Amino acid sequence: MLLKFILILLVIAMLLSLSGALKNLFRDQGKSESAQTFKWLAIRVSIAVMIILVVAFGVYSGQLTISAPWTGQY
């Protein structure tokens, strides 16, 4: 349950960083704004890596499983 909560927080953080980059991209007026946009996108990539690591840990530890009705029924 804690892992799912962490994943939800990471997805929300990713959306916030993406919106920050989009805001800076539309407001781009020079070199400093371009660096700010790059910073926001670098944060987003870091959050994506954290999401992948959390999902991999959850699957490896058995805390995250596939519970779709069609899995295992071929």
N, CA, C and O atoms as a Maestro MAE file, in Angstrom:
{
 s_m_m2io_version
 :::
 2.0.0
}

f_m_ct {
 s_m_title
 :::
 protein
 m_atom[296] {
  # First column is atom index #
  i_m_mmod_type
  r_m_x_coord
  r_m_y_coord
  r_m_z_coord
  i_m_residue_number
  s_m_chain_name
  s_m_pdb_residue_name
  s_m_pdb_atom_name
  i_m_atomic_number
  :::
  1 25 0.825 -1.192 0.000 1 A "MET " " N  " 7
  2 3 0.000 0.000 0.000 1 A "MET " " CA " 6
  3 2 0.870 1.258 0.000 1 A "MET " " C  " 6
  4 15 0.544 2.239 -0.667 1 A "MET " " O  " 8
  5 25 1.962 1.229 0.738 2 A "LEU " " N  " 7
  6 3 2.874 2.365 0.784 2 A "LEU " " CA " 6
  7 2 3.514 2.603 -0.576 2 A "LEU " " C  " 6
  8 15 3.727 3.747 -0.977 2 A "LEU " " O  " 8
  9 25 3.819 1.526 -1.281 3 A "LEU " " N  " 7
  10 3 4.433 1.655 -2.603 3 A "LEU " " CA " 6
  11 2 3.493 2.346 -3.597 3 A "LEU " " C  " 6
  12 15 3.929 3.156 -4.415 3 A "LEU " " O  " 8
  13 25 2.206 2.019 -3.516 4 A "LYS " " N  " 7
  14 3 1.240 2.662 -4.407 4 A "LYS " " CA " 6
  15 2 1.114 4.141 -4.090 4 A "LYS " " C  " 6
  16 15 0.976 4.960 -4.998 4 A "LYS " " O  " 8
  17 25 1.159 4.490 -2.812 5 A "PHE " " N  " 7
  18 3 1.098 5.889 -2.410 5 A "PHE " " CA " 6
  19 2 2.321 6.648 -2.912 5 A "PHE " " C  " 6
  20 15 2.206 7.783 -3.374 5 A "PHE " " O  " 8
  21 25 3.494 6.021 -2.821 6 A "ILE " " N  " 7
  22 3 4.728 6.636 -3.319 6 A "ILE " " CA " 6
  23 2 4.644 6.835 -4.827 6 A "ILE " " C  " 6
  24 15 5.061 7.874 -5.340 6 A "ILE " " O  " 8
  25 25 4.114 5.856 -5.536 7 A "LEU " " N  " 7
  26 3 3.970 5.981 -6.991 7 A "LEU " " CA " 6
  27 2 3.025 7.121 -7.370 7 A "LEU " " C  " 6
  28 15 3.293 7.863 -8.316 7 A "LEU " " O  " 8
  29 25 1.931 7.258 -6.641 8 A "ILE " " N  " 7
  30 3 0.991 8.345 -6.921 8 A "ILE " " CA " 6
  31 2 1.657 9.695 -6.683 8 A "ILE " " C  " 6
  32 15 1.478 10.626 -7.468 8 A "ILE " " O  " 8
  33 25 2.427 9.802 -5.599 9 A "LEU " " N  " 7
  34 3 3.142 11.053 -5.327 9 A "LEU " " CA " 6
  35 2 4.162 11.356 -6.417 9 A "LEU " " C  " 6
  36 15 4.315 12.510 -6.819 9 A "LEU " " O  " 8
  37 25 4.858 10.334 -6.898 10 A "LEU " " N  " 7
  38 3 5.838 10.548 -7.961 10 A "LEU " " CA " 6
  39 2 5.179 10.976 -9.267 10 A "LEU " " C  " 6
  40 15 5.719 11.819 -9.984 10 A "LEU " " O  " 8
  41 25 4.027 10.409 -9.582 11 A "VAL " " N  " 7
  42 3 3.314 10.805 -10.808 11 A "VAL " " CA " 6
  43 2 2.841 12.254 -10.696 11 A "VAL " " C  " 6
  44 15 2.926 13.013 -11.662 11 A "VAL " " O  " 8
  45 25 2.342 12.636 -9.519 12 A "ILE " " N  " 7
  46 3 1.918 14.022 -9.315 12 A "ILE " " CA " 6
  47 2 3.120 14.957 -9.426 12 A "ILE " " C  " 6
  48 15 3.019 16.030 -10.022 12 A "ILE " " O  " 8
  49 25 4.262 14.553 -8.852 13 A "ALA " " N  " 7
  50 3 5.473 15.365 -8.952 13 A "ALA " " CA " 6
  51 2 5.916 15.493 -10.402 13 A "ALA " " C  " 6
  52 15 6.402 16.548 -10.811 13 A "ALA " " O  " 8
  53 25 5.754 14.431 -11.182 14 A "MET " " N  " 7
  54 3 6.128 14.495 -12.594 14 A "MET " " CA " 6
  55 2 5.227 15.471 -13.349 14 A "MET " " C  " 6
  56 15 5.706 16.241 -14.182 14 A "MET " " O  " 8
  57 25 3.944 15.444 -13.066 15 A "LEU " " N  " 7
  58 3 3.033 16.375 -13.720 15 A "LEU " " CA " 6
  59 2 3.345 17.819 -13.333 15 A "LEU " " C  " 6
  60 15 3.262 18.718 -14.170 15 A "LEU " " O  " 8
  61 25 3.701 18.044 -12.074 16 A "LEU " " N  " 7
  62 3 4.065 19.397 -11.641 16 A "LEU " " CA " 6
  63 2 5.339 19.881 -12.323 16 A "LEU " " C  " 6
  64 15 5.421 21.038 -12.735 16 A "LEU " " O  " 8
  65 25 6.329 19.006 -12.445 17 A "SER " " N  " 7
  66 3 7.563 19.420 -13.110 17 A "SER " " CA " 6
  67 2 7.336 19.652 -14.601 17 A "SER " " C  " 6
  68 15 7.944 20.544 -15.192 17 A "SER " " O  " 8
  69 25 6.479 18.868 -15.197 18 A "LEU " " N  " 7
  70 3 6.153 19.080 -16.611 18 A "LEU " " CA " 6
  71 2 5.422 20.401 -16.813 18 A "LEU " " C  " 6
  72 15 5.684 21.118 -17.780 18 A "LEU " " O  " 8
  73 25 4.509 20.724 -15.905 19 A "SER " " N  " 7
  74 3 3.801 22.003 -16.029 19 A "SER " " CA " 6
  75 2 4.739 23.179 -15.782 19 A "SER " " C  " 6
  76 15 4.591 24.228 -16.409 19 A "SER " " O  " 8
  77 25 5.706 23.018 -14.873 20 A "GLY " " N  " 7
  78 3 6.695 24.072 -14.663 20 A "GLY " " CA " 6
  79 2 7.548 24.304 -15.894 20 A "GLY " " C  " 6
  80 15 7.834 25.447 -16.249 20 A "GLY " " O  " 8
  81 25 7.955 23.225 -16.548 21 A "ALA " " N  " 7
  82 3 8.738 23.360 -17.781 21 A "ALA " " CA " 6
  83 2 7.913 23.999 -18.885 21 A "ALA " " C  " 6
  84 15 8.425 24.814 -19.653 21 A "ALA " " O  " 8
  85 25 6.644 23.636 -18.969 22 A "LEU " " N  " 7
  86 3 5.785 24.220 -19.996 22 A "LEU " " CA " 6
  87 2 5.586 25.708 -19.747 22 A "LEU " " C  " 6
  88 15 5.585 26.499 -20.690 22 A "LEU " " O  " 8
  89 25 5.421 26.090 -18.500 23 A "LYS " " N  " 7
  90 3 5.267 27.507 -18.159 23 A "LYS " " CA " 6
  91 2 6.522 28.295 -18.539 23 A "LYS " " C  " 6
  92 15 6.428 29.385 -19.104 23 A "LYS " " O  " 8
  93 25 7.693 27.743 -18.227 24 A "ASN " " N  " 7
  94 3 8.939 28.419 -18.592 24 A "ASN " " CA " 6
  95 2 9.164 28.438 -20.097 24 A "ASN " " C  " 6
  96 15 9.749 29.383 -20.627 24 A "ASN " " O  " 8
  97 25 8.707 27.406 -20.784 25 A "LEU " " N  " 7
  98 3 8.875 27.353 -22.230 25 A "LEU " " CA " 6
  99 2 8.041 28.433 -22.916 25 A "LEU " " C  " 6
  100 15 8.502 29.067 -23.865 25 A "LEU " " O  " 8
  101 25 6.820 28.640 -22.438 26 A "PHE " " N  " 7
  102 3 5.973 29.674 -23.032 26 A "PHE " " CA " 6
  103 2 6.445 31.073 -22.666 26 A "PHE " " C  " 6
  104 15 6.199 32.027 -23.404 26 A "PHE " " O  " 8
  105 25 7.120 31.196 -21.535 27 A "ARG " " N  " 7
  106 3 7.577 32.493 -21.064 27 A "ARG " " CA " 6
  107 2 9.034 32.733 -21.458 27 A "ARG " " C  " 6
  108 15 9.656 33.674 -20.966 27 A "ARG " " O  " 8
  109 25 9.576 31.912 -22.322 28 A "ASP " " N  " 7
  110 3 10.993 31.961 -22.688 28 A "ASP " " CA " 6
  111 2 11.357 33.322 -23.270 28 A "ASP " " C  " 6
  112 15 10.797 33.760 -24.276 28 A "ASP " " O  " 8
  113 25 12.322 33.988 -22.604 29 A "GLN " " N  " 7
  114 3 12.736 35.302 -23.082 29 A "GLN " " CA " 6
  115 2 14.249 35.424 -23.189 29 A "GLN " " C  " 6
  116 15 14.745 36.500 -23.524 29 A "GLN " " O  " 8
  117 25 14.989 34.378 -22.921 30 A "GLY " " N  " 7
  118 3 16.437 34.479 -23.007 30 A "GLY " " CA " 6
  119 2 17.106 33.221 -22.497 30 A "GLY " " C  " 6
  120 15 16.475 32.175 -22.345 30 A "GLY " " O  " 8
  121 25 18.401 33.344 -22.237 31 A "LYS " " N  " 7
  122 3 19.196 32.195 -21.814 31 A "LYS " " CA " 6
  123 2 18.767 31.659 -20.449 31 A "LYS " " C  " 6
  124 15 18.720 30.444 -20.256 31 A "LYS " " O  " 8
  125 25 18.452 32.548 -19.496 32 A "SER " " N  " 7
  126 3 18.124 32.080 -18.147 32 A "SER " " CA " 6
  127 2 16.839 31.271 -18.138 32 A "SER " " C  " 6
  128 15 16.730 30.287 -17.405 32 A "SER " " O  " 8
  129 25 15.869 31.672 -18.940 33 A "GLU " " N  " 7
  130 3 14.611 30.927 -19.011 33 A "GLU " " CA " 6
  131 2 14.827 29.567 -19.654 33 A "GLU " " C  " 6
  132 15 14.197 28.581 -19.272 33 A "GLU " " O  " 8
  133 25 15.712 29.523 -20.623 34 A "SER " " N  " 7
  134 3 16.008 28.257 -21.282 34 A "SER " " CA " 6
  135 2 16.681 27.294 -20.303 34 A "SER " " C  " 6
  136 15 16.429 26.089 -20.331 34 A "SER " " O  " 8
  137 25 17.530 27.835 -19.447 35 A "ALA " " N  " 7
  138 3 18.175 27.003 -18.432 35 A "ALA " " CA " 6
  139 2 17.155 26.512 -17.420 35 A "ALA " " C  " 6
  140 15 17.252 25.384 -16.938 35 A "ALA " " O  " 8
  141 25 16.180 27.349 -17.095 36 A "GLN " " N  " 7
  142 3 15.123 26.935 -16.167 36 A "GLN " " CA " 6
  143 2 14.290 25.803 -16.766 36 A "GLN " " C  " 6
  144 15 13.946 24.848 -16.070 36 A "GLN " " O  " 8
  145 25 13.969 25.909 -18.043 37 A "THR " " N  " 7
  146 3 13.212 24.849 -18.709 37 A "THR " " CA " 6
  147 2 14.002 23.548 -18.703 37 A "THR " " C  " 6
  148 15 13.444 22.478 -18.461 37 A "THR " " O  " 8
  149 25 15.300 23.642 -18.968 38 A "PHE " " N  " 7
  150 3 16.148 22.446 -18.927 38 A "PHE " " CA " 6
  151 2 16.178 21.846 -17.526 38 A "PHE " " C  " 6
  152 15 16.167 20.624 -17.376 38 A "PHE " " O  " 8
  153 25 16.216 22.691 -16.505 39 A "LYS " " N  " 7
  154 3 16.224 22.204 -15.123 39 A "LYS " " CA " 6
  155 2 14.943 21.442 -14.802 39 A "LYS " " C  " 6
  156 15 14.991 20.374 -14.192 39 A "LYS " " O  " 8
  157 25 13.799 21.989 -15.213 40 A "TRP " " N  " 7
  158 3 12.521 21.315 -14.964 40 A "TRP " " CA " 6
  159 2 12.448 19.981 -15.698 40 A "TRP " " C  " 6
  160 15 11.947 18.999 -15.149 40 A "TRP " " O  " 8
  161 25 12.940 19.938 -16.924 41 A "LEU " " N  " 7
  162 3 12.912 18.685 -17.677 41 A "LEU " " CA " 6
  163 2 13.888 17.666 -17.100 41 A "LEU " " C  " 6
  164 15 13.617 16.466 -17.144 41 A "LEU " " O  " 8
  165 25 15.013 18.117 -16.561 42 A "ALA " " N  " 7
  166 3 15.949 17.207 -15.899 42 A "ALA " " CA " 6
  167 2 15.318 16.620 -14.640 42 A "ALA " " C  " 6
  168 15 15.518 15.444 -14.333 42 A "ALA " " O  " 8
  169 25 14.561 17.429 -13.915 43 A "ILE " " N  " 7
  170 3 13.844 16.929 -12.740 43 A "ILE " " CA " 6
  171 2 12.826 15.886 -13.163 43 A "ILE " " C  " 6
  172 15 12.660 14.866 -12.496 43 A "ILE " " O  " 8
  173 25 12.145 16.142 -14.274 44 A "ARG " " N  " 7
  174 3 11.138 15.193 -14.766 44 A "ARG " " CA " 6
  175 2 11.758 13.849 -15.140 44 A "ARG " " C  " 6
  176 15 11.189 12.798 -14.844 44 A "ARG " " O  " 8
  177 25 12.914 13.881 -15.784 45 A "VAL " " N  " 7
  178 3 13.599 12.638 -16.146 45 A "VAL " " CA " 6
  179 2 14.030 11.891 -14.883 45 A "VAL " " C  " 6
  180 15 13.935 10.665 -14.823 45 A "VAL " " O  " 8
  181 25 14.501 12.623 -13.880 46 A "SER " " N  " 7
  182 3 14.895 11.995 -12.616 46 A "SER " " CA " 6
  183 2 13.699 11.331 -11.934 46 A "SER " " C  " 6
  184 15 13.819 10.237 -11.383 46 A "SER " " O  " 8
  185 25 12.563 11.990 -11.973 47 A "ILE " " N  " 7
  186 3 11.351 11.412 -11.378 47 A "ILE " " CA " 6
  187 2 10.926 10.170 -12.152 47 A "ILE " " C  " 6
  188 15 10.475 9.194 -11.552 47 A "ILE " " O  " 8
  189 25 11.065 10.194 -13.481 48 A "ALA " " N  " 7
  190 3 10.722 9.018 -14.283 48 A "ALA " " CA " 6
  191 2 11.614 7.834 -13.926 48 A "ALA " " C  " 6
  192 15 11.144 6.699 -13.859 48 A "ALA " " O  " 8
  193 25 12.896 8.095 -13.698 49 A "VAL " " N  " 7
  194 3 13.808 7.020 -13.285 49 A "VAL " " CA " 6
  195 2 13.395 6.476 -11.921 49 A "VAL " " C  " 6
  196 15 13.430 5.267 -11.695 49 A "VAL " " O  " 8
  197 25 13.002 7.373 -11.006 50 A "MET " " N  " 7
  198 3 12.548 6.921 -9.683 50 A "MET " " CA " 6
  199 2 11.289 6.070 -9.795 50 A "MET " " C  " 6
  200 15 11.143 5.083 -9.074 50 A "MET " " O  " 8
  201 25 10.380 6.444 -10.692 51 A "ILE " " N  " 7
  202 3 9.158 5.656 -10.885 51 A "ILE " " CA " 6
  203 2 9.514 4.260 -11.385 51 A "ILE " " C  " 6
  204 15 8.966 3.270 -10.901 51 A "ILE " " O  " 8
  205 25 10.421 4.175 -12.345 52 A "ILE " " N  " 7
  206 3 10.838 2.869 -12.870 52 A "ILE " " CA " 6
  207 2 11.474 2.027 -11.772 52 A "ILE " " C  " 6
  208 15 11.203 0.830 -11.673 52 A "ILE " " O  " 8
  209 25 12.315 2.641 -10.948 53 A "LEU " " N  " 7
  210 3 12.952 1.899 -9.857 53 A "LEU " " CA " 6
  211 2 11.942 1.428 -8.815 53 A "LEU " " C  " 6
  212 15 12.049 0.305 -8.321 53 A "LEU " " O  " 8
  213 25 10.972 2.260 -8.476 54 A "VAL " " N  " 7
  214 3 9.962 1.873 -7.489 54 A "VAL " " CA " 6
  215 2 9.101 0.739 -8.031 54 A "VAL " " C  " 6
  216 15 8.785 -0.200 -7.302 54 A "VAL " " O  " 8
  217 25 8.719 0.818 -9.301 55 A "VAL " " N  " 7
  218 3 7.915 -0.258 -9.896 55 A "VAL " " CA " 6
  219 2 8.727 -1.551 -9.970 55 A "VAL " " C  " 6
  220 15 8.203 -2.627 -9.683 55 A "VAL " " O  " 8
  221 25 9.988 -1.456 -10.349 56 A "ALA " " N  " 7
  222 3 10.833 -2.657 -10.404 56 A "ALA " " CA " 6
  223 2 10.991 -3.275 -9.026 56 A "ALA " " C  " 6
  224 15 10.914 -4.495 -8.882 56 A "ALA " " O  " 8
  225 25 11.212 -2.443 -8.006 57 A "PHE " " N  " 7
  226 3 11.319 -2.959 -6.644 57 A "PHE " " CA " 6
  227 2 10.004 -3.598 -6.195 57 A "PHE " " C  " 6
  228 15 10.008 -4.649 -5.555 57 A "PHE " " O  " 8
  229 25 8.881 -2.962 -6.530 58 A "GLY " " N  " 7
  230 3 7.581 -3.500 -6.142 58 A "GLY " " CA " 6
  231 2 7.285 -4.838 -6.788 58 A "GLY " " C  " 6
  232 15 6.747 -5.735 -6.139 58 A "GLY " " O  " 8
  233 25 7.627 -4.982 -8.051 59 A "VAL " " N  " 7
  234 3 7.405 -6.263 -8.730 59 A "VAL " " CA " 6
  235 2 8.357 -7.322 -8.194 59 A "VAL " " C  " 6
  236 15 7.964 -8.470 -7.988 59 A "VAL " " O  " 8
  237 25 9.612 -6.934 -7.968 60 A "TYR " " N  " 7
  238 3 10.607 -7.886 -7.459 60 A "TYR " " CA " 6
  239 2 10.252 -8.368 -6.052 60 A "TYR " " C  " 6
  240 15 10.426 -9.546 -5.741 60 A "TYR " " O  " 8
  241 25 9.759 -7.470 -5.204 61 A "SER " " N  " 7
  242 3 9.429 -7.847 -3.828 61 A "SER " " CA " 6
  243 2 8.047 -8.490 -3.712 61 A "SER " " C  " 6
  244 15 7.716 -9.069 -2.677 61 A "SER " " O  " 8
  245 25 7.246 -8.390 -4.762 62 A "GLY " " N  " 7
  246 3 5.923 -9.000 -4.736 62 A "GLY " " CA " 6
  247 2 4.842 -8.079 -4.208 62 A "GLY " " C  " 6
  248 15 3.694 -8.503 -4.073 62 A "GLY " " O  " 8
  249 25 5.169 -6.838 -3.906 63 A "GLN " " N  " 7
  250 3 4.175 -5.895 -3.403 63 A "GLN " " CA " 6
  251 2 3.286 -5.348 -4.508 63 A "GLN " " C  " 6
  252 15 2.142 -4.970 -4.257 63 A "GLN " " O  " 8
  253 25 3.806 -5.302 -5.729 64 A "LEU " " N  " 7
  254 3 3.016 -4.896 -6.890 64 A "LEU " " CA " 6
  255 2 2.834 -6.105 -7.790 64 A "LEU " " C  " 6
  256 15 3.808 -6.729 -8.210 64 A "LEU " " O  " 8
  257 25 1.603 -6.427 -8.078 65 A "THR " " N  " 7
  258 3 1.314 -7.580 -8.935 65 A "THR " " CA " 6
  259 2 0.321 -7.161 -10.014 65 A "THR " " C  " 6
  260 15 -0.320 -6.115 -9.922 65 A "THR " " O  " 8
  261 25 0.213 -7.986 -11.014 66 A "ILE " " N  " 7
  262 3 -0.770 -7.763 -12.065 66 A "ILE " " CA " 6
  263 2 -2.062 -8.430 -11.625 66 A "ILE " " C  " 6
  264 15 -2.093 -9.631 -11.357 66 A "ILE " " O  " 8
  265 25 -3.123 -7.644 -11.553 67 A "SER " " N  " 7
  266 3 -4.398 -8.214 -11.121 67 A "SER " " CA " 6
  267 2 -5.486 -8.020 -12.169 67 A "SER " " C  " 6
  268 15 -6.667 -7.940 -11.834 67 A "SER " " O  " 8
  269 25 -5.091 -7.945 -13.430 68 A "ALA " " N  " 7
  270 3 -6.063 -7.799 -14.510 68 A "ALA " " CA " 6
  271 2 -6.784 -9.138 -14.692 68 A "ALA " " C  " 6
  272 15 -6.179 -10.194 -14.511 68 A "ALA " " O  " 8
  273 25 -8.044 -9.103 -15.042 69 A "PRO " " N  " 7
  274 3 -8.827 -10.340 -15.149 69 A "PRO " " CA " 6
  275 2 -8.359 -11.261 -16.280 69 A "PRO " " C  " 6
  276 15 -8.656 -12.455 -16.256 69 A "PRO " " O  " 8
  277 25 -7.641 -10.735 -17.257 70 A "TRP " " N  " 7
  278 3 -7.243 -11.554 -18.398 70 A "TRP " " CA " 6
  279 2 -5.852 -12.145 -18.238 70 A "TRP " " C  " 6
  280 15 -5.420 -12.894 -19.115 70 A "TRP " " O  " 8
  281 25 -5.132 -11.849 -17.170 71 A "THR " " N  " 7
  282 3 -3.775 -12.389 -17.016 71 A "THR " " CA " 6
  283 2 -3.843 -13.861 -16.642 71 A "THR " " C  " 6
  284 15 -4.619 -14.257 -15.772 71 A "THR " " O  " 8
  285 25 -3.049 -14.644 -17.288 72 A "GLY " " N  " 7
  286 3 -2.986 -16.071 -16.998 72 A "GLY " " CA " 6
  287 2 -4.084 -16.892 -17.625 72 A "GLY " " C  " 6
  288 15 -4.159 -18.095 -17.375 72 A "GLY " " O  " 8
  289 25 -4.945 -16.289 -18.437 73 A "GLN " " N  " 7
  290 3 -6.040 -17.021 -19.059 73 A "GLN " " CA " 6
  291 2 -5.882 -16.977 -20.576 73 A "GLN " " C  " 6
  292 15 -6.429 -16.093 -21.235 73 A "GLN " " O  " 8
  293 25 -5.146 -17.917 -21.120 74 A "TYR " " N  " 7
  294 3 -4.911 -17.945 -22.553 74 A "TYR " " CA " 6
  295 2 -5.649 -19.085 -23.164 74 A "TYR " " C  " 6
  296 15 -5.581 -19.285 -24.377 74 A "TYR " " O  " 8
  :::
 }
 m_bond[295] {
  # First column is bond index #
  i_m_from
  i_m_to
  i_m_order
  :::
  1 1 2 1
  2 2 3 1
  3 3 4 2
  4 3 5 1
  5 5 6 1
  6 6 7 1
  7 7 8 2
  8 7 9 1
  9 9 10 1
  10 10 11 1
  11 11 12 2
  12 11 13 1
  13 13 14 1
  14 14 15 1
  15 15 16 2
  16 15 17 1
  17 17 18 1
  18 18 19 1
  19 19 20 2
  20 19 21 1
  21 21 22 1
  22 22 23 1
  23 23 24 2
  24 23 25 1
  25 25 26 1
  26 26 27 1
  27 27 28 2
  28 27 29 1
  29 29 30 1
  30 30 31 1
  31 31 32 2
  32 31 33 1
  33 33 34 1
  34 34 35 1
  35 35 36 2
  36 35 37 1
  37 37 38 1
  38 38 39 1
  39 39 40 2
  40 39 41 1
  41 41 42 1
  42 42 43 1
  43 43 44 2
  44 43 45 1
  45 45 46 1
  46 46 47 1
  47 47 48 2
  48 47 49 1
  49 49 50 1
  50 50 51 1
  51 51 52 2
  52 51 53 1
  53 53 54 1
  54 54 55 1
  55 55 56 2
  56 55 57 1
  57 57 58 1
  58 58 59 1
  59 59 60 2
  60 59 61 1
  61 61 62 1
  62 62 63 1
  63 63 64 2
  64 63 65 1
  65 65 66 1
  66 66 67 1
  67 67 68 2
  68 67 69 1
  69 69 70 1
  70 70 71 1
  71 71 72 2
  72 71 73 1
  73 73 74 1
  74 74 75 1
  75 75 76 2
  76 75 77 1
  77 77 78 1
  78 78 79 1
  79 79 80 2
  80 79 81 1
  81 81 82 1
  82 82 83 1
  83 83 84 2
  84 83 85 1
  85 85 86 1
  86 86 87 1
  87 87 88 2
  88 87 89 1
  89 89 90 1
  90 90 91 1
  91 91 92 2
  92 91 93 1
  93 93 94 1
  94 94 95 1
  95 95 96 2
  96 95 97 1
  97 97 98 1
  98 98 99 1
  99 99 100 2
  100 99 101 1
  101 101 102 1
  102 102 103 1
  103 103 104 2
  104 103 105 1
  105 105 106 1
  106 106 107 1
  107 107 108 2
  108 107 109 1
  109 109 110 1
  110 110 111 1
  111 111 112 2
  112 111 113 1
  113 113 114 1
  114 114 115 1
  115 115 116 2
  116 115 117 1
  117 117 118 1
  118 118 119 1
  119 119 120 2
  120 119 121 1
  121 121 122 1
  122 122 123 1
  123 123 124 2
  124 123 125 1
  125 125 126 1
  126 126 127 1
  127 127 128 2
  128 127 129 1
  129 129 130 1
  130 130 131 1
  131 131 132 2
  132 131 133 1
  133 133 134 1
  134 134 135 1
  135 135 136 2
  136 135 137 1
  137 137 138 1
  138 138 139 1
  139 139 140 2
  140 139 141 1
  141 141 142 1
  142 142 143 1
  143 143 144 2
  144 143 145 1
  145 145 146 1
  146 146 147 1
  147 147 148 2
  148 147 149 1
  149 149 150 1
  150 150 151 1
  151 151 152 2
  152 151 153 1
  153 153 154 1
  154 154 155 1
  155 155 156 2
  156 155 157 1
  157 157 158 1
  158 158 159 1
  159 159 160 2
  160 159 161 1
  161 161 162 1
  162 162 163 1
  163 163 164 2
  164 163 165 1
  165 165 166 1
  166 166 167 1
  167 167 168 2
  168 167 169 1
  169 169 170 1
  170 170 171 1
  171 171 172 2
  172 171 173 1
  173 173 174 1
  174 174 175 1
  175 175 176 2
  176 175 177 1
  177 177 178 1
  178 178 179 1
  179 179 180 2
  180 179 181 1
  181 181 182 1
  182 182 183 1
  183 183 184 2
  184 183 185 1
  185 185 186 1
  186 186 187 1
  187 187 188 2
  188 187 189 1
  189 189 190 1
  190 190 191 1
  191 191 192 2
  192 191 193 1
  193 193 194 1
  194 194 195 1
  195 195 196 2
  196 195 197 1
  197 197 198 1
  198 198 199 1
  199 199 200 2
  200 199 201 1
  201 201 202 1
  202 202 203 1
  203 203 204 2
  204 203 205 1
  205 205 206 1
  206 206 207 1
  207 207 208 2
  208 207 209 1
  209 209 210 1
  210 210 211 1
  211 211 212 2
  212 211 213 1
  213 213 214 1
  214 214 215 1
  215 215 216 2
  216 215 217 1
  217 217 218 1
  218 218 219 1
  219 219 220 2
  220 219 221 1
  221 221 222 1
  222 222 223 1
  223 223 224 2
  224 223 225 1
  225 225 226 1
  226 226 227 1
  227 227 228 2
  228 227 229 1
  229 229 230 1
  230 230 231 1
  231 231 232 2
  232 231 233 1
  233 233 234 1
  234 234 235 1
  235 235 236 2
  236 235 237 1
  237 237 238 1
  238 238 239 1
  239 239 240 2
  240 239 241 1
  241 241 242 1
  242 242 243 1
  243 243 244 2
  244 243 245 1
  245 245 246 1
  246 246 247 1
  247 247 248 2
  248 247 249 1
  249 249 250 1
  250 250 251 1
  251 251 252 2
  252 251 253 1
  253 253 254 1
  254 254 255 1
  255 255 256 2
  256 255 257 1
  257 257 258 1
  258 258 259 1
  259 259 260 2
  260 259 261 1
  261 261 262 1
  262 262 263 1
  263 263 264 2
  264 263 265 1
  265 265 266 1
  266 266 267 1
  267 267 268 2
  268 267 269 1
  269 269 270 1
  270 270 271 1
  271 271 272 2
  272 271 273 1
  273 273 274 1
  274 274 275 1
  275 275 276 2
  276 275 277 1
  277 277 278 1
  278 278 279 1
  279 279 280 2
  280 279 281 1
  281 281 282 1
  282 282 283 1
  283 283 284 2
  284 283 285 1
  285 285 286 1
  286 286 287 1
  287 287 288 2
  288 287 289 1
  289 289 290 1
  290 290 291 1
  291 291 292 2
  292 291 293 1
  293 293 294 1
  294 294 295 1
  295 295 296 2
  :::
 }
}
